[in-house]
């Protein structure tokens, strides 16, 4: 699978994303033709620049209609009517604007259909979103991943006045996304950039295992004296090496739930999709005996699983952090034993029979489970 990783060490904006994609190999001429089919009256160009001595590509949008406010339906009609845009690009661009509309609606306390786009309704923001979606499509990107996002700090001037960074819409878009602030006091991540990452991204955190085929740098508008204002993109193929994935780790220290309650909570969490759940004894403050409940989860499942912890245990708080998980490639092979079939999990480090299969056969046959496990191992060794 062809994937890309957005390294947002200096934040992310729409123009930086388009510039990075062009720098990584997306052809600029068909991209410009596609944007011109939006009929905004604007012109588009790419410029080779440097930021702190590093070569990068800057995407420029110049002129065009400057209507201050647009509703979502108007923008979607513009995109749908662009003749040079592939259907997949139209669908992805609409997806990004839908997320933007949801964020704006939540910030202003109004319905999506009544949202007025302000800064993000300008021609340059429309071109940035459509251009980014076109660039991903042109490079054949199948999945997009993103690092933790540097949002910047300080204050930003908007239509609604001077507000702290991250701006309200940006903060709404980045809910549940790992962010931090580093570098100059300015807005490093814009609503447009946040919407692209959130709407199209499959996960946030460490770089996934990949074989790099191309890299690119997209330049931000400002060139800071002590900060490299670039978005880096890495493009490549997923590898068959030890799999590296980003997971959420959910933890809670609990000292007033019974073992029965904790056991039930563990069952609920595993049924809801937790990758692993463990319970460890703790000695807590005031010498109280307690239990550390630890859950490894897919990032998209963390809120669902956190809600189960809150509902099923006595804890009034928990911790969530992002971690990198490495696992070997594995497969399942079915073997025949005198008591029935057992699935064997096979990896480079060895093999093992599936516990659930052995348990079911032990119950059905009345044999000790250790005998079922031994038969399964012997069957695998004989056949493979």
C-alpha positions in Angstrom: 0.0 0.0 0.0 1.2 3.5 -0.9 1.2 5.8 2.2 2.4 9.2 3.2 3.4 10.7 6.5 2.8 14.4 7.2 5.6 15.6 9.6 3.9 18.7 11.1 6.9 19.8 13.2 6.1 23.4 12.1 2.4 23.0 11.9 0.3 22.5 8.9 -1.6 24.7 6.5 -3.3 24.2 3.2 -0.6 25.9 1.0 2.2 24.1 2.8 0.5 20.7 2.1 0.1 21.5 -1.6 3.7 22.7 -1.8 5.0 19.6 -0.1 3.1 17.3 -2.5 4.5 19.2 -5.5 7.9 19.0 -4.0 7.5 15.3 -3.6 6.7 14.8 -7.2 3.1 15.8 -8.0 3.1 17.3 -11.4 2.2 21.0 -11.2 0.8 21.7 -14.6 -2.3 19.3 -14.4 -2.8 20.4 -10.8 -3.0 24.1 -11.9 -5.4 23.1 -14.7 -7.6 21.3 -12.2 -7.7 24.4 -9.9 -8.4 26.7 -12.9 -11.5 24.6 -13.6 -13.0 25.9 -10.3 -13.4 29.2 -12.2 -12.4 31.5 -9.3 -10.5 33.9 -11.5 -7.4 33.3 -9.5 -4.0 32.3 -10.8 -1.7 29.7 -9.3 2.0 29.1 -9.3 4.7 27.2 -7.5 8.0 28.7 -6.4 11.2 27.1 -5.3 12.3 28.8 -2.0 14.5 28.1 1.0 13.6 28.1 4.7 16.6 28.2 7.0 18.8 26.9 4.1 16.5 24.0 3.2 15.0 23.9 -0.3 11.2 23.7 -0.5 8.3 24.5 -2.7 5.9 27.4 -2.0 2.3 27.3 -3.4 0.9 30.7 -4.3 -2.8 31.7 -5.0 -3.0 35.2 -6.6 -6.1 37.3 -7.3 -9.5 35.9 -8.0 -12.9 36.6 -6.5 -12.6 38.0 -2.9 -16.1 37.3 -1.6 -15.9 37.4 2.2 -18.4 34.8 3.1 -19.7 31.5 1.6 -22.0 28.8 2.7 -21.0 25.1 2.5 -23.5 24.4 -0.4 -21.9 27.2 -2.5 -18.4 25.8 -2.1 -19.6 22.2 -2.8 -21.2 23.4 -6.0 -18.0 25.1 -7.1 -16.1 21.8 -6.5 -18.7 19.6 -8.2 -18.8 21.9 -11.3 -15.0 21.8 -11.8 -14.5 19.7 -15.0 -10.9 18.8 -14.5 -11.3 17.3 -11.0 -11.6 13.5 -10.8 -14.6 12.3 -8.8 -12.4 11.0 -6.0 -10.8 14.4 -5.6 -14.3 16.1 -5.5 -15.4 13.6 -2.8 -12.3 14.1 -0.7 -12.5 17.9 -0.9 -16.2 17.8 0.1 -15.2 15.6 3.0 -12.7 18.2 4.2 -15.2 21.0 3.9 -17.8 19.0 5.7 -15.4 18.6 8.7 -14.7 22.4 8.5 -18.4 23.1 8.6 -18.9 20.9 11.6 -16.1 22.7 13.5 -17.5 26.1 12.6 -21.0 25.1 13.6 -19.8 23.9 17.0 -17.8 27.1 17.6 -20.7 29.4 16.7 -23.5 27.2 18.1 -25.4 27.0 14.8 -26.6 24.4 12.3 -24.1 23.3 9.6 -26.3 24.7 6.8 -26.2 28.1 8.4 -22.5 28.3 8.8 -20.8 31.2 7.0 -17.2 30.4 6.1 -15.0 33.4 6.7 -11.2 32.9 6.2 -11.7 29.4 5.0 -14.2 30.5 2.4 -11.7 32.6 0.6 -10.4 31.5 -2.8 -6.9 30.6 -1.5 -8.3 28.3 1.1 -10.6 26.6 -1.4 -7.6 26.2 -3.8 -5.5 24.8 -0.9 -8.0 22.1 0.0 -8.8 21.1 -3.5 -5.1 21.2 -4.5 -4.1 19.0 -1.6 -6.8 16.4 -2.4 -5.6 16.5 -6.1 -2.0 16.1 -5.1 -2.7 13.0 -2.9 -4.7 11.5 -5.8 -2.0 12.3 -8.4 0.6 10.6 -6.3 -1.6 7.5 -5.7 -1.6 7.9 -1.9 -3.9 5.3 -0.4 -3.5 6.2 3.3 -2.4 9.3 5.1 -0.7 9.5 8.5 0.3 12.6 10.5 2.7 13.4 13.3 1.7 15.2 16.5 0.9 18.7 15.4 2.7 21.9 16.4 -0.1 24.5 16.6 2.1 27.5 17.5 1.2 29.9 20.3 0.5 33.6 21.0 -2.5 35.4 19.4 -4.0 35.5 15.9 -6.1 38.2 14.2 -9.4 37.0 12.7 -12.7 38.3 11.6 -14.0 37.8 15.1 -11.1 39.8 16.6 -7.8 38.8 18.2 -7.9 35.3 19.7 -5.4 32.9 21.2 -3.7 30.1 19.2 -5.0 27.6 18.3 -8.0 29.5 16.8 -11.4 28.2 17.9 -12.1 26.3 14.7 -8.6 24.8 14.7 -9.0 23.7 18.3 -12.4 22.1 17.5 -11.0 20.2 14.5 -8.0 18.9 16.6 -10.2 17.4 19.3 -8.6 14.1 20.4 -5.5 14.8 18.2 -2.1 15.0 19.9 -0.8 18.7 19.7 1.9 20.8 21.2 3.4 24.3 21.0 7.0 25.1 20.0 8.8 27.8 18.2 7.7 31.4 17.5 4.6 32.9 18.9 2.3 32.7 15.9 -0.3 30.5 14.3 1.5 27.5 12.8 -1.5 25.3 12.1 -4.5 26.8 10.3 -8.1 25.6 10.2 -7.5 24.6 6.6 -4.4 22.5 7.4 -6.1 21.0 10.5 -9.1 20.0 8.4 -7.0 18.3 5.7 -5.1 16.3 8.3 -8.2 15.3 10.4 -10.6 14.6 7.5 -8.1 12.5 5.4 -5.7 11.2 8.0 -5.8 7.6 9.3 -3.8 8.3 12.5 -1.6 10.6 14.4 1.7 9.9 16.1 5.0 8.1 15.2 5.8 7.3 11.6 4.4 4.0 10.4 6.7 1.3 9.1 7.4 2.2 5.4 10.0 2.1 2.6 10.5 5.7 1.6 10.3 6.5 -2.1 10.0 10.3 -2.0 10.1 13.3 0.3 9.0 16.8 -0.1 9.0 20.1 1.8 6.2 22.6 1.6 7.1 26.1 2.7 5.1 28.3 5.0 4.8 32.0 4.1 7.0 33.3 6.9 10.7 32.6 7.2 11.6 32.8 10.9 15.2 33.4 12.1 15.4 30.4 14.5 12.6 28.1 13.3 12.4 26.1 10.0 8.9 26.8 8.7 8.3 23.7 6.6 5.9 20.8 6.4 7.7 17.6 5.5 6.0 14.8 3.6 7.4 11.3 3.3 5.9 8.9 0.7 6.5 5.2 0.3 5.2 1.7 0.6 4.2 -0.2 3.7 6.8 -2.8 4.5 6.7 -6.4 5.7 9.2 -5.7 8.4 8.1 -5.6 12.0 4.9 -3.8 11.9 5.0 -0.3 13.6 1.6 1.1 14.5 0.4 3.9 16.7 -1.8 2.9 19.7 -3.5 4.7 22.5 -2.6 3.5 26.0 -5.4 4.1 28.6 -4.5 3.7 32.3 -6.3 4.1 35.6 -5.1 3.5 39.2 -8.1 2.0 41.1 -8.3 1.2 44.8 -12.0 0.7 45.5 -13.3 -1.7 42.9 -13.7 -5.5 43.6 -11.9 -8.1 41.6 -15.3 -9.2 40.1 -16.0 -5.7 38.9 -12.5 -5.4 37.4 -12.8 -8.8 35.7 -16.2 -7.8 34.2 -14.7 -4.5 33.0 -11.8 -6.4 31.3 -14.3 -8.6 29.5 -16.3 -5.5 28.3 -13.2 -3.8 27.1 -12.0 -6.8 25.1 -15.4 -7.3 23.5 -15.4 -3.6 22.5 -12.2 -3.9 20.6 -9.3 -3.4 23.0 -6.1 -4.9 21.7 -5.0 -5.9 25.2 -6.1 -5.3 28.8 -4.0 -6.0 31.9 -4.5 -5.7 35.6 -1.5 -5.2 37.9 -1.4 -4.9 41.7 -0.2 -1.6 43.1 0.7 -0.1 46.5 -0.9 3.3 46.4 -0.7 6.4 48.7 -1.5 5.8 52.3 -0.4 2.2 51.8 -3.7 1.2 50.1 -3.7 -1.9 47.9 -4.8 -1.0 44.4 -4.9 -2.1 40.8 -3.4 -0.6 37.6 -5.8 -1.1 34.7 -4.0 -0.7 31.4 -5.5 -0.9 28.0 -3.9 -0.9 24.6 -6.3 0.4 21.9 -6.5 1.6 18.4 -6.6 5.4 18.5 -10.1 5.5 16.9 -11.4 3.3 19.8 -9.9 5.2 22.7 -13.0 7.4 23.5 -15.3 4.4 23.4 -13.0 2.4 25.7 -12.4 5.3 28.1 -16.2 5.6 28.5 -16.4 1.9 29.4 -13.7 2.4 32.1 -15.6 5.3 33.6 -18.9 3.4 33.5 -17.8 0.0 34.7 -15.2 0.9 37.4 -15.0 3.3 40.3 -12.3 5.5 38.9 -12.9 9.2 38.5 -10.0 9.8 36.2 -7.7 8.1 33.7 -4.6 8.8 31.6 -4.3 8.5 27.8 -1.1 8.7 25.9 0.1 7.7 22.5 2.7 4.9 22.0 4.4 3.1 19.2 3.6 -0.6 19.0 5.9 -3.0 17.1 4.6 -6.5 16.2 6.0 -9.2 13.9 4.1 -10.2 10.8 2.0 -13.2 11.7 -0.4 -15.6 10.1 -2.8 -18.4 11.1 -2.6 -22.0 10.0 -5.2 -24.6 11.0 -4.0 -28.1 12.1 -6.0 -31.3 12.8 -5.7 -33.0 16.2 -7.5 -36.1 17.5 -10.0 -33.8 19.2 -10.6 -31.3 16.4 -9.1 -28.4 14.5 -6.9 -25.8 16.2 -5.7 -22.5 14.7 -1.9 -22.0 15.1 -0.5 -18.4 15.3 2.8 -18.4 13.4 5.4 -15.6 13.4 9.2 -15.4 12.9 9.8 -16.0 16.6 7.8 -19.2 16.7 4.2 -20.6 16.9 1.5 -21.2 19.4 -2.0 -22.7 19.4 -5.0 -20.4 19.9 -6.1 -20.7 23.5 -9.9 -20.3 22.7 -9.7 -23.2 20.2 -7.9 -25.4 22.8 -10.3 -24.4 25.5 -13.4 -25.3 23.5 -11.9 -28.7 22.5 -10.9 -29.4 26.1 -14.5 -28.7 27.3 -16.0 -30.8 24.5 -13.7 -33.8 25.0 -13.2 -33.7 28.7 -9.4 -33.8 28.2 -7.0 -31.5 30.1 -6.3 -28.4 28.1 -2.5 -29.0 28.4 -3.1 -32.3 26.4 -4.9 -30.4 23.7 -2.1 -27.8 23.4 0.5 -30.6 23.2 -1.5 -32.3 20.4 -1.8 -29.1 18.5 2.0 -28.4 18.8 2.8 -31.9 17.7 0.5 -31.7 14.7 2.1 -28.4 13.6 5.6 -29.8 13.9 4.7 -32.9 12.0 3.1 -31.0 9.1 5.4 -27.9 8.9 
